[in-house]
Amino acid sequence: MSYIKVKELSKSYSNIQALKGLSMEIPAGTLFGILGPNGAGKSTLIKILATLIEPDSGEISINNINLITNSRQIRELIGYVAQDVALDKILTGRELLDFQSDLYHIKKNNKIERIETLINQLDMNDWIDRKCGTYSGGMKRRIDLASGLLHLPKVLILDEPTVGLDIESRNIIWQLLKDLRNDGMTVLLSSHYLDEIDKLADRLIIIDHGRVIAQGTPAQLKNKLGGDRITLKVREFSNQAESEKICEILSSIDGISQIIINKAQGYSINFVADKEKDLLSKLKVELAFSKFEIFSLTQSQPSLDDVYLQATGKTLLDAEISMAGKRDLKKESKQSMR
Amino acid sequence: MELKKYNLFFLYQETYALTKRLFIQLKRRPSTLLAGILQPIIWLFLFGALFSKAPEGFLPGVDSYGNFLGAGLIVFTAFSGALNSGLPLMFDREFGFLNRLLVAPLTSRLSIVLSAFFYITILSFVQSIVIMIVSYVLGYGWPNLYGLGIVFTTLILLVLFVTSISLCLAFILPGHIELIALIFVINLPLLFASTALAPISFMPNWLGWLASLNPLTFAIEPIRTAYTQTIDLELVALYAPYGELTCKSCISILFYLTVLSLIIIRPLLNRKLN
């Protein structure tokens, strides 16, 4: 039974369409990952789920409550941890949690107990009474996470919670998210870190240009790719014609499938090789016959990056790099301001 | 009924928390409070000294220029504070802290606006009382209880009026630089184009018109009346080019302006906060 339902969600900012008819269903008590490069629409989706912005069209519900028409009711169910941690630098961490508790109408007696529990759980004892302005990135994340958990929400929504964090803070947050999921909370996590989603998520969607391009469990998605993933280069920097010729050769070999030309990586060729067959020696022979030499050949277990590559023709890193030049973060920030 | 009772309590809890946050900020960064008190006191000394040798009867109805100036400075202090009230909200918008408030299940987002009103009103009262005490020490008089009632009623209306405009600007303008620039542009010209520093009879005709339409004037004149020994709301307080206005009329105009500004900003606040 799905706890969160999103159907045909669309949202645009002036001339940029951030979400294009995105649909997904999230069962209760799962740690659900939203993976995609920067600019894919993850933050827009998260902000809509957190009731911060309204979609242009589409339906969205949490626990069968319409999010668009009953946003106040939804806010009681959700905890939100934003991508950019916004703390009041003048307040101490404890004062911030106290302030936040009042906004969530937590009773005075419960408030003190709840704040203490979170301070211990997130290991914040040493610095909780210091002003937030003195906190490191990891401390800020932890206090922000504690703020989102004060009212024991049914759903915790996190937008890129471990970006730029030290390993200690990242591990604390990862462990906490797993514990929360084990306690029955539905955790929704967006990230562009493959290992984070791979290690944490029970289920995930991969978003690209505002659309879902793959969904399932990490294992399902990787298994769909079949055998080992191979990256082949015949020269350091090849070209379109040459790579197309190699694709033809590879297509003729039985047991090789899902061949993709990765232009961003010097026209390298990615493909899946059937584990059962000894294809590499055959590949060498076929290439030599067509007067090609192997410059490099790497073999790996399928990863979520391969899933993304399979669906889009480029790796997540390449997608990030290509988006980096196109995005005007200052403009986006202004547009998302109330 | 039970739900309404809880809602009221929750509204109080939210507003209290939001107001408390502003006061913690003020306590840890008191420079705004101190500057807001020091500036008018310096003005009181300087302007008082500047006109100390003015001939007797130079100003109608008052003994000295300091006596005349006090009301203007009280209003100017409250006005400046209220005009700056949008700044914390603007910073919250810019740094994303407003989102923290907006994802919380607030009973009413009116609490965000109410907290700004409470904070600025209390701050203005504190600053005004300090200025009144300094004026008294300098020998410029002290209003009686009825007069104090007039002073604080007028200040509440002015603060509500200006704060609502400032909050509105904090949502309309793109950033704090623009808001601060606008505050700079508005602040002093409005002071000089009012009866804070000189009566309308001293002004050229065009400036007299401006001053008599300036909302600050409608706050200054009742407070000036409050400092006189025989307070009568029906007595003429403002000799404007378009006619004579009593103290009661000035307060009424200020009241209607406040109501009007609240009505005008309501749709914008609803759109931005809901």
HADDOCK unambig.tbl for C-alpha pairs under 7 A between the chains (distance, minus, plus):
assign (segid A and resid 50 and name CA) (segid B and resid 103 and name CA) 6.42 0.50 0.50
assign (segid A and resid 51 and name CA) (segid B and resid 103 and name CA) 6.58 0.50 0.50
assign (segid A and resid 52 and name CA) (segid B and resid 102 and name CA) 6.91 0.50 0.50
assign (segid A and resid 52 and name CA) (segid B and resid 103 and name CA) 6.63 0.50 0.50
assign (segid A and resid 72 and name CA) (segid B and resid 105 and name CA) 5.40 0.50 0.50
assign (segid A and resid 75 and name CA) (segid B and resid 103 and name CA) 6.05 0.50 0.50
assign (segid A and resid 75 and name CA) (segid B and resid 104 and name CA) 5.98 0.50 0.50
assign (segid A and resid 75 and name CA) (segid B and resid 105 and name CA) 5.00 0.50 0.50
assign (segid A and resid 76 and name CA) (segid B and resid 105 and name CA) 5.56 0.50 0.50
assign (segid A and resid 86 and name CA) (segid B and resid 95 and name CA) 6.00 0.50 0.50
assign (segid A and resid 86 and name CA) (segid B and resid 96 and name CA) 5.36 0.50 0.50
assign (segid A and resid 86 and name CA) (segid B and resid 97 and name CA) 5.03 0.50 0.50
assign (segid A and resid 87 and name CA) (segid B and resid 97 and name CA) 6.43 0.50 0.50
assign (segid A and resid 90 and name CA) (segid B and resid 25 and name CA) 6.08 0.50 0.50
assign (segid A and resid 99 and name CA) (segid B and resid 17 and name CA) 5.69 0.50 0.50
assign (segid A and resid 102 and name CA) (segid B and resid 13 and name CA) 6.02 0.50 0.50
assign (segid A and resid 102 and name CA) (segid B and resid 14 and name CA) 5.94 0.50 0.50
assign (segid A and resid 102 and name CA) (segid B and resid 17 and name CA) 6.17 0.50 0.50
assign (segid A and resid 103 and name CA) (segid B and resid 14 and name CA) 5.23 0.50 0.50
assign (segid A and resid 103 and name CA) (segid B and resid 104 and name CA) 6.15 0.50 0.50
assign (segid A and resid 103 and name CA) (segid B and resid 106 and name CA) 6.24 0.50 0.50
assign (segid A and resid 104 and name CA) (segid B and resid 104 and name CA) 6.13 0.50 0.50
assign (segid A and resid 104 and name CA) (segid B and resid 105 and name CA) 6.19 0.50 0.50
assign (segid A and resid 105 and name CA) (segid B and resid 10 and name CA) 6.22 0.50 0.50
assign (segid A and resid 337 and name CA) (segid B and resid 93 and name CA) 6.31 0.50 0.50
assign (segid A and resid 338 and name CA) (segid B and resid 93 and name CA) 6.74 0.50 0.50
assign (segid A and resid 338 and name CA) (segid B and resid 272 and name CA) 5.85 0.50 0.50
